[in-house]
Amino acid sequence: MSVKESSVPFDIDRPLTPEEKAETEFYCKHDVDTAERLIDIRKDYLKNKINLGRLAGLDEVKAMGMTNAKLTAAMLKATKKPQR
């Protein structure tokens, strides 16, 4: 998937020109379309992460926000040990 960046700054303190508005709209639509495609490509991974979170007693949002290592630790009920 291509990465499109906007040349229009997000902190402009004036109304956008018609060209800037068109570029910003293209950027936003491309960003949403790319996010949808990425979610579709990764849907099985995301479903598995949610299911592992449920097995660990976590809600979906919490599980999705965890790294795989932290989710695995929660699943295994791991505890931190002091280092020597």
mmCIF file of the N, C-alpha and C atoms, coordinates in Angstrom:
data_MODEL
# 
_entry.id   MODEL 
# 
loop_
_atom_site.group_PDB 
_atom_site.id 
_atom_site.type_symbol 
_atom_site.label_atom_id 
_atom_site.label_alt_id 
_atom_site.label_comp_id 
_atom_site.label_asym_id 
_atom_site.label_entity_id 
_atom_site.label_seq_id 
_atom_site.pdbx_PDB_ins_code 
_atom_site.Cartn_x 
_atom_site.Cartn_y 
_atom_site.Cartn_z 
_atom_site.occupancy 
_atom_site.B_iso_or_equiv 
_atom_site.pdbx_formal_charge 
_atom_site.auth_seq_id 
_atom_site.auth_comp_id 
_atom_site.auth_asym_id 
_atom_site.auth_atom_id 
_atom_site.pdbx_PDB_model_num 
ATOM 1   N N  . MET A 1 1  ? 0.846   -1.178  0.000  1.00 0.00 ? 1  MET A N  1 
ATOM 2   C CA . MET A 1 1  ? 0.000   0.000   0.000  1.00 0.00 ? 1  MET A CA 1 
ATOM 3   C C  . MET A 1 1  ? 0.887   1.235   0.000  1.00 0.00 ? 1  MET A C  1 
ATOM 4   N N  . SER A 1 2  ? 0.506   2.200   -0.768 1.00 0.00 ? 2  SER A N  1 
ATOM 5   C CA . SER A 1 2  ? 1.307   3.413   -0.848 1.00 0.00 ? 2  SER A CA 1 
ATOM 6   C C  . SER A 1 2  ? 1.011   4.335   0.337  1.00 0.00 ? 2  SER A C  1 
ATOM 7   N N  . VAL A 1 3  ? 2.007   5.110   0.685  1.00 0.00 ? 3  VAL A N  1 
ATOM 8   C CA . VAL A 1 3  ? 1.864   6.103   1.741  1.00 0.00 ? 3  VAL A CA 1 
ATOM 9   C C  . VAL A 1 3  ? 1.761   7.460   1.061  1.00 0.00 ? 3  VAL A C  1 
ATOM 10  N N  . LYS A 1 4  ? 0.712   8.173   1.352  1.00 0.00 ? 4  LYS A N  1 
ATOM 11  C CA . LYS A 1 4  ? 0.512   9.510   0.797  1.00 0.00 ? 4  LYS A CA 1 
ATOM 12  C C  . LYS A 1 4  ? 0.609   10.510  1.934  1.00 0.00 ? 4  LYS A C  1 
ATOM 13  N N  . GLU A 1 5  ? 1.440   11.491  1.758  1.00 0.00 ? 5  GLU A N  1 
ATOM 14  C CA . GLU A 1 5  ? 1.560   12.555  2.750  1.00 0.00 ? 5  GLU A CA 1 
ATOM 15  C C  . GLU A 1 5  ? 1.008   13.836  2.159  1.00 0.00 ? 5  GLU A C  1 
ATOM 16  N N  . SER A 1 6  ? 0.450   14.646  3.016  1.00 0.00 ? 6  SER A N  1 
ATOM 17  C CA . SER A 1 6  ? -0.102  15.921  2.585  1.00 0.00 ? 6  SER A CA 1 
ATOM 18  C C  . SER A 1 6  ? 0.953   17.008  2.735  1.00 0.00 ? 6  SER A C  1 
ATOM 19  N N  . SER A 1 7  ? 1.022   17.878  1.757  1.00 0.00 ? 7  SER A N  1 
ATOM 20  C CA . SER A 1 7  ? 1.937   19.013  1.879  1.00 0.00 ? 7  SER A CA 1 
ATOM 21  C C  . SER A 1 7  ? 1.256   20.182  2.585  1.00 0.00 ? 7  SER A C  1 
ATOM 22  N N  . VAL A 1 8  ? -0.024  20.002  2.928  1.00 0.00 ? 8  VAL A N  1 
ATOM 23  C CA . VAL A 1 8  ? -0.777  21.060  3.602  1.00 0.00 ? 8  VAL A CA 1 
ATOM 24  C C  . VAL A 1 8  ? -0.578  20.901  5.112  1.00 0.00 ? 8  VAL A C  1 
ATOM 25  N N  . PRO A 1 9  ? -0.011  21.918  5.772  1.00 0.00 ? 9  PRO A N  1 
ATOM 26  C CA . PRO A 1 9  ? 0.167   21.830  7.224  1.00 0.00 ? 9  PRO A CA 1 
ATOM 27  C C  . PRO A 1 9  ? -1.186  21.733  7.936  1.00 0.00 ? 9  PRO A C  1 
ATOM 28  N N  . PHE A 1 10 ? -1.204  21.047  9.068  1.00 0.00 ? 10 PHE A N  1 
ATOM 29  C CA . PHE A 1 10 ? -2.451  20.873  9.816  1.00 0.00 ? 10 PHE A CA 1 
ATOM 30  C C  . PHE A 1 10 ? -2.730  22.039  10.764 1.00 0.00 ? 10 PHE A C  1 
ATOM 31  N N  . ASP A 1 11 ? -1.789  22.960  10.878 1.00 0.00 ? 11 ASP A N  1 
ATOM 32  C CA . ASP A 1 11 ? -1.966  24.068  11.818 1.00 0.00 ? 11 ASP A CA 1 
ATOM 33  C C  . ASP A 1 11 ? -2.074  25.429  11.124 1.00 0.00 ? 11 ASP A C  1 
ATOM 34  N N  . ILE A 1 12 ? -2.608  25.446  9.916  1.00 0.00 ? 12 ILE A N  1 
ATOM 35  C CA . ILE A 1 12 ? -2.788  26.709  9.189  1.00 0.00 ? 12 ILE A CA 1 
ATOM 36  C C  . ILE A 1 12 ? -3.855  27.539  9.911  1.00 0.00 ? 12 ILE A C  1 
ATOM 37  N N  . ASP A 1 13 ? -3.551  28.818  10.099 1.00 0.00 ? 13 ASP A N  1 
ATOM 38  C CA . ASP A 1 13 ? -4.493  29.686  10.819 1.00 0.00 ? 13 ASP A CA 1 
ATOM 39  C C  . ASP A 1 13 ? -5.285  30.583  9.855  1.00 0.00 ? 13 ASP A C  1 
ATOM 40  N N  . ARG A 1 14 ? -5.578  30.045  8.687  1.00 0.00 ? 14 ARG A N  1 
ATOM 41  C CA . ARG A 1 14 ? -6.373  30.745  7.678  1.00 0.00 ? 14 ARG A CA 1 
ATOM 42  C C  . ARG A 1 14 ? -7.194  29.700  6.936  1.00 0.00 ? 14 ARG A C  1 
ATOM 43  N N  . PRO A 1 15 ? -8.231  30.134  6.244  1.00 0.00 ? 15 PRO A N  1 
ATOM 44  C CA . PRO A 1 15 ? -9.000  29.171  5.440  1.00 0.00 ? 15 PRO A CA 1 
ATOM 45  C C  . PRO A 1 15 ? -8.114  28.554  4.344  1.00 0.00 ? 15 PRO A C  1 
ATOM 46  N N  . LEU A 1 16 ? -8.370  27.303  4.050  1.00 0.00 ? 16 LEU A N  1 
ATOM 47  C CA . LEU A 1 16 ? -7.613  26.623  2.993  1.00 0.00 ? 16 LEU A CA 1 
ATOM 48  C C  . LEU A 1 16 ? -7.996  27.166  1.630  1.00 0.00 ? 16 LEU A C  1 
ATOM 49  N N  . THR A 1 17 ? -7.020  27.184  0.742  1.00 0.00 ? 17 THR A N  1 
ATOM 50  C CA . THR A 1 17 ? -7.319  27.523  -0.655 1.00 0.00 ? 17 THR A CA 1 
ATOM 51  C C  . THR A 1 17 ? -8.066  26.334  -1.261 1.00 0.00 ? 17 THR A C  1 
ATOM 52  N N  . PRO A 1 18 ? -8.734  26.519  -2.391 1.00 0.00 ? 18 PRO A N  1 
ATOM 53  C CA . PRO A 1 18 ? -9.417  25.379  -3.029 1.00 0.00 ? 18 PRO A CA 1 
ATOM 54  C C  . PRO A 1 18 ? -8.459  24.215  -3.321 1.00 0.00 ? 18 PRO A C  1 
ATOM 55  N N  . GLU A 1 19 ? -7.229  24.523  -3.714 1.00 0.00 ? 19 GLU A N  1 
ATOM 56  C CA . GLU A 1 19 ? -6.245  23.469  -3.997 1.00 0.00 ? 19 GLU A CA 1 
ATOM 57  C C  . GLU A 1 19 ? -5.846  22.737  -2.720 1.00 0.00 ? 19 GLU A C  1 
ATOM 58  N N  . GLU A 1 20 ? -5.636  23.490  -1.641 1.00 0.00 ? 20 GLU A N  1 
ATOM 59  C CA . GLU A 1 20 ? -5.276  22.867  -0.352 1.00 0.00 ? 20 GLU A CA 1 
ATOM 60  C C  . GLU A 1 20 ? -6.419  22.015  0.176  1.00 0.00 ? 20 GLU A C  1 
ATOM 61  N N  . LYS A 1 21 ? -7.629  22.504  0.003  1.00 0.00 ? 21 LYS A N  1 
ATOM 62  C CA . LYS A 1 21 ? -8.793  21.743  0.458  1.00 0.00 ? 21 LYS A CA 1 
ATOM 63  C C  . LYS A 1 21 ? -8.904  20.429  -0.319 1.00 0.00 ? 21 LYS A C  1 
ATOM 64  N N  . ALA A 1 22 ? -8.705  20.489  -1.631 1.00 0.00 ? 22 ALA A N  1 
ATOM 65  C CA . ALA A 1 22 ? -8.773  19.277  -2.459 1.00 0.00 ? 22 ALA A CA 1 
ATOM 66  C C  . ALA A 1 22 ? -7.691  18.280  -2.049 1.00 0.00 ? 22 ALA A C  1 
ATOM 67  N N  . GLU A 1 23 ? -6.474  18.777  -1.802 1.00 0.00 ? 23 GLU A N  1 
ATOM 68  C CA . GLU A 1 23 ? -5.389  17.888  -1.379 1.00 0.00 ? 23 GLU A CA 1 
ATOM 69  C C  . GLU A 1 23 ? -5.680  17.267  -0.013 1.00 0.00 ? 23 GLU A C  1 
ATOM 70  N N  . THR A 1 24 ? -6.224  18.067  0.895  1.00 0.00 ? 24 THR A N  1 
ATOM 71  C CA . THR A 1 24 ? -6.551  17.569  2.235  1.00 0.00 ? 24 THR A CA 1 
ATOM 72  C C  . THR A 1 24 ? -7.642  16.510  2.163  1.00 0.00 ? 24 THR A C  1 
ATOM 73  N N  . GLU A 1 25 ? -8.647  16.737  1.339  1.00 0.00 ? 25 GLU A N  1 
ATOM 74  C CA . GLU A 1 25 ? -9.724  15.749  1.171  1.00 0.00 ? 25 GLU A CA 1 
ATOM 75  C C  . GLU A 1 25 ? -9.171  14.451  0.580  1.00 0.00 ? 25 GLU A C  1 
ATOM 76  N N  . PHE A 1 26 ? -8.295  14.556  -0.422 1.00 0.00 ? 26 PHE A N  1 
ATOM 77  C CA . PHE A 1 26 ? -7.676  13.368  -1.006 1.00 0.00 ? 26 PHE A CA 1 
ATOM 78  C C  . PHE A 1 26 ? -6.878  12.612  0.054  1.00 0.00 ? 26 PHE A C  1 
ATOM 79  N N  . TYR A 1 27 ? -6.095  13.347  0.842  1.00 0.00 ? 27 TYR A N  1 
ATOM 80  C CA . TYR A 1 27 ? -5.281  12.751  1.906  1.00 0.00 ? 27 TYR A CA 1 
ATOM 81  C C  . TYR A 1 27 ? -6.171  11.986  2.894  1.00 0.00 ? 27 TYR A C  1 
ATOM 82  N N  . CYS A 1 28 ? -7.245  12.628  3.335  1.00 0.00 ? 28 CYS A N  1 
ATOM 83  C CA . CYS A 1 28 ? -8.131  11.997  4.325  1.00 0.00 ? 28 CYS A CA 1 
ATOM 84  C C  . CYS A 1 28 ? -8.809  10.748  3.760  1.00 0.00 ? 28 CYS A C  1 
ATOM 85  N N  . LYS A 1 29 ? -9.310  10.843  2.534  1.00 0.00 ? 29 LYS A N  1 
ATOM 86  C CA . LYS A 1 29 ? -9.961  9.679   1.908  1.00 0.00 ? 29 LYS A CA 1 
ATOM 87  C C  . LYS A 1 29 ? -8.971  8.539   1.709  1.00 0.00 ? 29 LYS A C  1 
ATOM 88  N N  . HIS A 1 30 ? -7.768  8.863   1.266  1.00 0.00 ? 30 HIS A N  1 
ATOM 89  C CA . HIS A 1 30 ? -6.742  7.837   1.075  1.00 0.00 ? 30 HIS A CA 1 
ATOM 90  C C  . HIS A 1 30 ? -6.395  7.176   2.406  1.00 0.00 ? 30 HIS A C  1 
ATOM 91  N N  . ASP A 1 31 ? -6.300  7.971   3.450  1.00 0.00 ? 31 ASP A N  1 
ATOM 92  C CA . ASP A 1 31 ? -5.970  7.458   4.783  1.00 0.00 ? 31 ASP A CA 1 
ATOM 93  C C  . ASP A 1 31 ? -7.047  6.491   5.280  1.00 0.00 ? 31 ASP A C  1 
ATOM 94  N N  . VAL A 1 32 ? -8.307  6.855   5.116  1.00 0.00 ? 32 VAL A N  1 
ATOM 95  C CA . VAL A 1 32 ? -9.412  5.990   5.547  1.00 0.00 ? 32 VAL A CA 1 
ATOM 96  C C  . VAL A 1 32 ? -9.455  4.714   4.711  1.00 0.00 ? 32 VAL A C  1 
ATOM 97  N N  . ASP A 1 33 ? -9.316  4.856   3.393  1.00 0.00 ? 33 ASP A N  1 
ATOM 98  C CA . ASP A 1 33 ? -9.329  3.672   2.527  1.00 0.00 ? 33 ASP A CA 1 
ATOM 99  C C  . ASP A 1 33 ? -8.196  2.707   2.877  1.00 0.00 ? 33 ASP A C  1 
ATOM 100 N N  . THR A 1 34 ? -7.019  3.256   3.143  1.00 0.00 ? 34 THR A N  1 
ATOM 101 C CA . THR A 1 34 ? -5.866  2.424   3.499  1.00 0.00 ? 34 THR A CA 1 
ATOM 102 C C  . THR A 1 34 ? -6.092  1.734   4.841  1.00 0.00 ? 34 THR A C  1 
ATOM 103 N N  . ALA A 1 35 ? -6.647  2.466   5.800  1.00 0.00 ? 35 ALA A N  1 
ATOM 104 C CA . ALA A 1 35 ? -6.934  1.864   7.113  1.00 0.00 ? 35 ALA A CA 1 
ATOM 105 C C  . ALA A 1 35 ? -7.938  0.718   6.974  1.00 0.00 ? 35 ALA A C  1 
ATOM 106 N N  . GLU A 1 36 ? -8.974  0.915   6.171  1.00 0.00 ? 36 GLU A N  1 
ATOM 107 C CA . GLU A 1 36 ? -9.963  -0.150  5.954  1.00 0.00 ? 36 GLU A CA 1 
ATOM 108 C C  . GLU A 1 36 ? -9.321  -1.381  5.328  1.00 0.00 ? 36 GLU A C  1 
ATOM 109 N N  . ARG A 1 37 ? -8.459  -1.167  4.331  1.00 0.00 ? 37 ARG A N  1 
ATOM 110 C CA . ARG A 1 37 ? -7.780  -2.299  3.687  1.00 0.00 ? 37 ARG A CA 1 
ATOM 111 C C  . ARG A 1 37 ? -6.883  -3.030  4.672  1.00 0.00 ? 37 ARG A C  1 
ATOM 112 N N  . LEU A 1 38 ? -6.165  -2.274  5.491  1.00 0.00 ? 38 LEU A N  1 
ATOM 113 C CA . LEU A 1 38 ? -5.263  -2.881  6.457  1.00 0.00 ? 38 LEU A CA 1 
ATOM 114 C C  . LEU A 1 38 ? -6.044  -3.698  7.489  1.00 0.00 ? 38 LEU A C  1 
ATOM 115 N N  . ILE A 1 39 ? -7.150  -3.170  7.961  1.00 0.00 ? 39 ILE A N  1 
ATOM 116 C CA . ILE A 1 39 ? -7.992  -3.917  8.911  1.00 0.00 ? 39 ILE A CA 1 
ATOM 117 C C  . ILE A 1 39 ? -8.504  -5.195  8.265  1.00 0.00 ? 39 ILE A C  1 
ATOM 118 N N  . ASP A 1 40 ? -8.921  -5.117  7.001  1.00 0.00 ? 40 ASP A N  1 
ATOM 119 C CA . ASP A 1 40 ? -9.409  -6.301  6.302  1.00 0.00 ? 40 ASP A CA 1 
ATOM 120 C C  . ASP A 1 40 ? -8.299  -7.343  6.148  1.00 0.00 ? 40 ASP A C  1 
ATOM 121 N N  . ILE A 1 41 ? -7.101  -6.899  5.797  1.00 0.00 ? 41 ILE A N  1 
ATOM 122 C CA . ILE A 1 41 ? -5.965  -7.812  5.637  1.00 0.00 ? 41 ILE A CA 1 
ATOM 123 C C  . ILE A 1 41 ? -5.614  -8.472  6.974  1.00 0.00 ? 41 ILE A C  1 
ATOM 124 N N  . ARG A 1 42 ? -5.705  -7.715  8.064  1.00 0.00 ? 42 ARG A N  1 
ATOM 125 C CA . ARG A 1 42 ? -5.278  -8.208  9.378  1.00 0.00 ? 42 ARG A CA 1 
ATOM 126 C C  . ARG A 1 42 ? -6.425  -8.699  10.258 1.00 0.00 ? 42 ARG A C  1 
ATOM 127 N N  . LYS A 1 43 ? -7.625  -8.906  9.687  1.00 0.00 ? 43 LYS A N  1 
ATOM 128 C CA . LYS A 1 43 ? -8.795  -9.222  10.513 1.00 0.00 ? 43 LYS A CA 1 
ATOM 129 C C  . LYS A 1 43 ? -8.619  -10.496 11.346 1.00 0.00 ? 43 LYS A C  1 
ATOM 130 N N  . ASP A 1 44 ? -8.007  -11.524 10.805 1.00 0.00 ? 44 ASP A N  1 
ATOM 131 C CA . ASP A 1 44 ? -7.812  -12.753 11.588 1.00 0.00 ? 44 ASP A CA 1 
ATOM 132 C C  . ASP A 1 44 ? -6.865  -12.508 12.760 1.00 0.00 ? 44 ASP A C  1 
ATOM 133 N N  . TYR A 1 45 ? -5.804  -11.768 12.513 1.00 0.00 ? 45 TYR A N  1 
ATOM 134 C CA . TYR A 1 45 ? -4.861  -11.413 13.587 1.00 0.00 ? 45 TYR A CA 1 
ATOM 135 C C  . TYR A 1 45 ? -5.587  -10.625 14.680 1.00 0.00 ? 45 TYR A C  1 
ATOM 136 N N  . LEU A 1 46 ? -6.406  -9.657  14.283 1.00 0.00 ? 46 LEU A N  1 
ATOM 137 C CA . LEU A 1 46 ? -7.113  -8.827  15.259 1.00 0.00 ? 46 LEU A CA 1 
ATOM 138 C C  . LEU A 1 46 ? -8.134  -9.649  16.046 1.00 0.00 ? 46 LEU A C  1 
ATOM 139 N N  . LYS A 1 47 ? -8.849  -10.536 15.365 1.00 0.00 ? 47 LYS A N  1 
ATOM 140 C CA . LYS A 1 47 ? -9.816  -11.401 16.058 1.00 0.00 ? 47 LYS A CA 1 
ATOM 141 C C  . LYS A 1 47 ? -9.108  -12.295 17.077 1.00 0.00 ? 47 LYS A C  1 
ATOM 142 N N  . ASN A 1 48 ? -7.966  -12.855 16.693 1.00 0.00 ? 48 ASN A N  1 
ATOM 143 C CA . ASN A 1 48 ? -7.212  -13.693 17.618 1.00 0.00 ? 48 ASN A CA 1 
ATOM 144 C C  . ASN A 1 48 ? -6.734  -12.909 18.832 1.00 0.00 ? 48 ASN A C  1 
ATOM 145 N N  . LYS A 1 49 ? -6.305  -11.682 18.610 1.00 0.00 ? 49 LYS A N  1 
ATOM 146 C CA . LYS A 1 49 ? -5.836  -10.858 19.719 1.00 0.00 ? 49 LYS A CA 1 
ATOM 147 C C  . LYS A 1 49 ? -6.993  -10.569 20.687 1.00 0.00 ? 49 LYS A C  1 
ATOM 148 N N  . ILE A 1 50 ? -8.156  -10.271 20.154 1.00 0.00 ? 50 ILE A N  1 
ATOM 149 C CA . ILE A 1 50 ? -9.338  -10.041 21.000 1.00 0.00 ? 50 ILE A CA 1 
ATOM 150 C C  . ILE A 1 50 ? -9.692  -11.306 21.770 1.00 0.00 ? 50 ILE A C  1 
ATOM 151 N N  . ASN A 1 51 ? -9.686  -12.454 21.098 1.00 0.00 ? 51 ASN A N  1 
ATOM 152 C CA . ASN A 1 51 ? -10.031 -13.714 21.768 1.00 0.00 ? 51 ASN A CA 1 
ATOM 153 C C  . ASN A 1 51 ? -9.024  -14.071 22.857 1.00 0.00 ? 51 ASN A C  1 
ATOM 154 N N  . LEU A 1 52 ? -7.738  -13.853 22.610 1.00 0.00 ? 52 LEU A N  1 
ATOM 155 C CA . LEU A 1 52 ? -6.738  -14.097 23.654 1.00 0.00 ? 52 LEU A CA 1 
ATOM 156 C C  . LEU A 1 52 ? -6.962  -13.174 24.841 1.00 0.00 ? 52 LEU A C  1 
ATOM 157 N N  . GLY A 1 53 ? -7.324  -11.934 24.555 1.00 0.00 ? 53 GLY A N  1 
ATOM 158 C CA . GLY A 1 53 ? -7.631  -10.997 25.634 1.00 0.00 ? 53 GLY A CA 1 
ATOM 159 C C  . GLY A 1 53 ? -8.804  -11.471 26.465 1.00 0.00 ? 53 GLY A C  1 
ATOM 160 N N  . ARG A 1 54 ? -9.831  -11.963 25.810 1.00 0.00 ? 54 ARG A N  1 
ATOM 161 C CA . ARG A 1 54 ? -11.003 -12.483 26.545 1.00 0.00 ? 54 ARG A CA 1 
ATOM 162 C C  . ARG A 1 54 ? -10.606 -13.650 27.438 1.00 0.00 ? 54 ARG A C  1 
ATOM 163 N N  . LEU A 1 55 ? -9.771  -14.560 26.895 1.00 0.00 ? 55 LEU A N  1 
ATOM 164 C CA . LEU A 1 55 ? -9.316  -15.697 27.697 1.00 0.00 ? 55 LEU A CA 1 
ATOM 165 C C  . LEU A 1 55 ? -8.503  -15.245 28.908 1.00 0.00 ? 55 LEU A C  1 
ATOM 166 N N  . ALA A 1 56 ? -7.838  -14.102 28.770 1.00 0.00 ? 56 ALA A N  1 
ATOM 167 C CA . ALA A 1 56 ? -7.051  -13.556 29.879 1.00 0.00 ? 56 ALA A CA 1 
ATOM 168 C C  . ALA A 1 56 ? -7.905  -12.682 30.796 1.00 0.00 ? 56 ALA A C  1 
ATOM 169 N N  . GLY A 1 57 ? -9.202  -12.547 30.486 1.00 0.00 ? 57 GLY A N  1 
ATOM 170 C CA . GLY A 1 57 ? -10.096 -11.746 31.315 1.00 0.00 ? 57 GLY A CA 1 
ATOM 171 C C  . GLY A 1 57 ? -10.027 -10.254 31.017 1.00 0.00 ? 57 GLY A C  1 
ATOM 172 N N  . LEU A 1 58 ? -9.588  -9.897  29.822 1.00 0.00 ? 58 LEU A N  1 
ATOM 173 C CA . LEU A 1 58 ? -9.456  -8.492  29.448 1.00 0.00 ? 58 LEU A CA 1 
ATOM 174 C C  . LEU A 1 58 ? -10.553 -8.105  28.459 1.00 0.00 ? 58 LEU A C  1 
ATOM 175 N N  . ASP A 1 59 ? -10.948 -6.830  28.500 1.00 0.00 ? 59 ASP A N  1 
ATOM 176 C CA . ASP A 1 59 ? -11.909 -6.387  27.493 1.00 0.00 ? 59 ASP A CA 1 
ATOM 177 C C  . ASP A 1 59 ? -11.182 -6.154  26.172 1.00 0.00 ? 59 ASP A C  1 
ATOM 178 N N  . GLU A 1 60 ? -11.956 -6.049  25.097 1.00 0.00 ? 60 GLU A N  1 
ATOM 179 C CA . GLU A 1 60 ? -11.386 -5.951  23.751 1.00 0.00 ? 60 GLU A CA 1 
ATOM 180 C C  . GLU A 1 60 ? -10.459 -4.755  23.584 1.00 0.00 ? 60 GLU A C  1 
ATOM 181 N N  . VAL A 1 61 ? -10.870 -3.610  24.091 1.00 0.00 ? 61 VAL A N  1 
ATOM 182 C CA . VAL A 1 61 ? -10.062 -2.397  23.926 1.00 0.00 ? 61 VAL A CA 1 
ATOM 183 C C  . VAL A 1 61 ? -8.722  -2.543  24.631 1.00 0.00 ? 61 VAL A C  1 
ATOM 184 N N  . LYS A 1 62 ? -8.736  -3.088  25.828 1.00 0.00 ? 62 LYS A N  1 
ATOM 185 C CA . LYS A 1 62 ? -7.501  -3.284  26.576 1.00 0.00 ? 62 LYS A CA 1 
ATOM 186 C C  . LYS A 1 62 ? -6.582  -4.255  25.832 1.00 0.00 ? 62 LYS A C  1 
ATOM 187 N N  . ALA A 1 63 ? -7.128  -5.355  25.353 1.00 0.00 ? 63 ALA A N  1 
ATOM 188 C CA . ALA A 1 63 ? -6.327  -6.358  24.639 1.00 0.00 ? 63 ALA A CA 1 
ATOM 189 C C  . ALA A 1 63 ? -5.722  -5.774  23.372 1.00 0.00 ? 63 ALA A C  1 
ATOM 190 N N  . MET A 1 64 ? -6.500  -5.002  22.624 1.00 0.00 ? 64 MET A N  1 
ATOM 191 C CA . MET A 1 64 ? -5.998  -4.428  21.381 1.00 0.00 ? 64 MET A CA 1 
ATOM 192 C C  . MET A 1 64 ? -4.898  -3.406  21.635 1.00 0.00 ? 64 MET A C  1 
ATOM 193 N N  . GLY A 1 65 ? -4.905  -2.776  22.784 1.00 0.00 ? 65 GLY A N  1 
ATOM 194 C CA . GLY A 1 65 ? -3.900  -1.774  23.107 1.00 0.00 ? 65 GLY A CA 1 
ATOM 195 C C  . GLY A 1 65 ? -2.613  -2.349  23.661 1.00 0.00 ? 65 GLY A C  1 
ATOM 196 N N  . MET A 1 66 ? -2.592  -3.641  23.899 1.00 0.00 ? 66 MET A N  1 
ATOM 197 C CA . MET A 1 66 ? -1.405  -4.281  24.478 1.00 0.00 ? 66 MET A CA 1 
ATOM 198 C C  . MET A 1 66 ? -0.483  -4.810  23.388 1.00 0.00 ? 66 MET A C  1 
ATOM 199 N N  . THR A 1 67 ? 0.798   -4.791  23.668 1.00 0.00 ? 67 THR A N  1 
ATOM 200 C CA . THR A 1 67 ? 1.727   -5.460  22.762 1.00 0.00 ? 67 THR A CA 1 
ATOM 201 C C  . THR A 1 67 ? 1.481   -6.959  22.873 1.00 0.00 ? 67 THR A C  1 
ATOM 202 N N  . ASN A 1 68 ? 1.962   -7.708  21.899 1.00 0.00 ? 68 ASN A N  1 
ATOM 203 C CA . ASN A 1 68 ? 1.794   -9.160  21.955 1.00 0.00 ? 68 ASN A CA 1 
ATOM 204 C C  . ASN A 1 68 ? 2.492   -9.743  23.179 1.00 0.00 ? 68 ASN A C  1 
ATOM 205 N N  . ALA A 1 69 ? 3.646   -9.179  23.541 1.00 0.00 ? 69 ALA A N  1 
ATOM 206 C CA . ALA A 1 69 ? 4.371   -9.667  24.718 1.00 0.00 ? 69 ALA A CA 1 
ATOM 207 C C  . ALA A 1 69 ? 3.560   -9.435  25.994 1.00 0.00 ? 69 ALA A C  1 
ATOM 208 N N  . LYS A 1 70 ? 2.964   -8.260  26.128 1.00 0.00 ? 70 LYS A N  1 
ATOM 209 C CA . LYS A 1 70 ? 2.164   -7.974  27.328 1.00 0.00 ? 70 LYS A CA 1 
ATOM 210 C C  . LYS A 1 70 ? 0.894   -8.811  27.358 1.00 0.00 ? 70 LYS A C  1 
ATOM 211 N N  . LEU A 1 71 ? 0.295   -9.032  26.196 1.00 0.00 ? 71 LEU A N  1 
ATOM 212 C CA . LEU A 1 71 ? -0.895  -9.865  26.137 1.00 0.00 ? 71 LEU A CA 1 
ATOM 213 C C  . LEU A 1 71 ? -0.557  -11.306 26.508 1.00 0.00 ? 71 LEU A C  1 
ATOM 214 N N  . THR A 1 72 ? 0.567   -11.796 26.038 1.00 0.00 ? 72 THR A N  1 
ATOM 215 C CA . THR A 1 72 ? 1.025   -13.146 26.386 1.00 0.00 ? 72 THR A CA 1 
ATOM 216 C C  . THR A 1 72 ? 1.278   -13.247 27.888 1.00 0.00 ? 72 THR A C  1 
ATOM 217 N N  . ALA A 1 73 ? 1.904   -12.233 28.453 1.00 0.00 ? 73 ALA A N  1 
ATOM 218 C CA . ALA A 1 73 ? 2.166   -12.226 29.897 1.00 0.00 ? 73 ALA A CA 1 
ATOM 219 C C  . ALA A 1 73 ? 0.858   -12.246 30.680 1.00 0.00 ? 73 ALA A C  1 
ATOM 220 N N  . ALA A 1 74 ? -0.141  -11.479 30.222 1.00 0.00 ? 74 ALA A N  1 
ATOM 221 C CA . ALA A 1 74 ? -1.444  -11.478 30.897 1.00 0.00 ? 74 ALA A CA 1 
ATOM 222 C C  . ALA A 1 74 ? -2.104  -12.840 30.778 1.00 0.00 ? 74 ALA A C  1 
ATOM 223 N N  . MET A 1 75 ? -1.988  -13.453 29.609 1.00 0.00 ? 75 MET A N  1 
ATOM 224 C CA . MET A 1 75 ? -2.566  -14.767 29.365 1.00 0.00 ? 75 MET A CA 1 
ATOM 225 C C  . MET A 1 75 ? -1.947  -15.819 30.294 1.00 0.00 ? 75 MET A C  1 
ATOM 226 N N  . LEU A 1 76 ? -0.630  -15.704 30.486 1.00 0.00 ? 76 LEU A N  1 
ATOM 227 C CA . LEU A 1 76 ? 0.091   -16.670 31.328 1.00 0.00 ? 76 LEU A CA 1 
ATOM 228 C C  . LEU A 1 76 ? 0.085   -16.281 32.809 1.00 0.00 ? 76 LEU A C  1 
ATOM 229 N N  . LYS A 1 77 ? -0.570  -15.142 33.115 1.00 0.00 ? 77 LYS A N  1 
ATOM 230 C CA . LYS A 1 77 ? -0.616  -14.617 34.485 1.00 0.00 ? 77 LYS A CA 1 
ATOM 231 C C  . LYS A 1 77 ? 0.789   -14.424 35.049 1.00 0.00 ? 77 LYS A C  1 
ATOM 232 N N  . ALA A 1 78 ? 1.670   -13.922 34.195 1.00 0.00 ? 78 ALA A N  1 
ATOM 233 C CA . ALA A 1 78 ? 3.066   -13.687 34.585 1.00 0.00 ? 78 ALA A CA 1 
ATOM 234 C C  . ALA A 1 78 ? 3.138   -12.501 35.543 1.00 0.00 ? 78 ALA A C  1 
ATOM 235 N N  . THR A 1 79 ? 4.109   -12.528 36.406 1.00 0.00 ? 79 THR A N  1 
ATOM 236 C CA . THR A 1 79 ? 4.338   -11.417 37.345 1.00 0.00 ? 79 THR A CA 1 
ATOM 237 C C  . THR A 1 79 ? 5.783   -10.955 37.191 1.00 0.00 ? 79 THR A C  1 
ATOM 238 N N  . LYS A 1 80 ? 5.991   -9.664  37.471 1.00 0.00 ? 80 LYS A N  1 
ATOM 239 C CA . LYS A 1 80 ? 7.331   -9.110  37.390 1.00 0.00 ? 80 LYS A CA 1 
ATOM 240 C C  . LYS A 1 80 ? 8.166   -9.620  38.551 1.00 0.00 ? 80 LYS A C  1 
ATOM 241 N N  . LYS A 1 81 ? 9.380   -9.943  38.249 1.00 0.00 ? 81 LYS A N  1 
ATOM 242 C CA . LYS A 1 81 ? 10.340  -10.364 39.274 1.00 0.00 ? 81 LYS A CA 1 
ATOM 243 C C  . LYS A 1 81 ? 11.448  -9.325  39.321 1.00 0.00 ? 81 LYS A C  1 
ATOM 244 N N  . PRO A 1 82 ? 11.908  -9.008  40.510 1.00 0.00 ? 82 PRO A N  1 
ATOM 245 C CA . PRO A 1 82 ? 13.012  -8.034  40.593 1.00 0.00 ? 82 PRO A CA 1 
ATOM 246 C C  . PRO A 1 82 ? 14.280  -8.606  39.957 1.00 0.00 ? 82 PRO A C  1 
ATOM 247 N N  . GLN A 1 83 ? 14.988  -7.719  39.267 1.00 0.00 ? 83 GLN A N  1 
ATOM 248 C CA . GLN A 1 83 ? 16.258  -8.151  38.671 1.00 0.00 ? 83 GLN A CA 1 
ATOM 249 C C  . GLN A 1 83 ? 17.350  -8.030  39.702 1.00 0.00 ? 83 GLN A C  1 
ATOM 250 N N  . ARG A 1 84 ? 18.334  -8.892  39.577 1.00 0.00 ? 84 ARG A N  1 
ATOM 251 C CA . ARG A 1 84 ? 19.440  -8.862  40.535 1.00 0.00 ? 84 ARG A CA 1 
ATOM 252 C C  . ARG A 1 84 ? 20.559  -8.038  40.005 1.00 0.00 ? 84 ARG A C  1 
# 
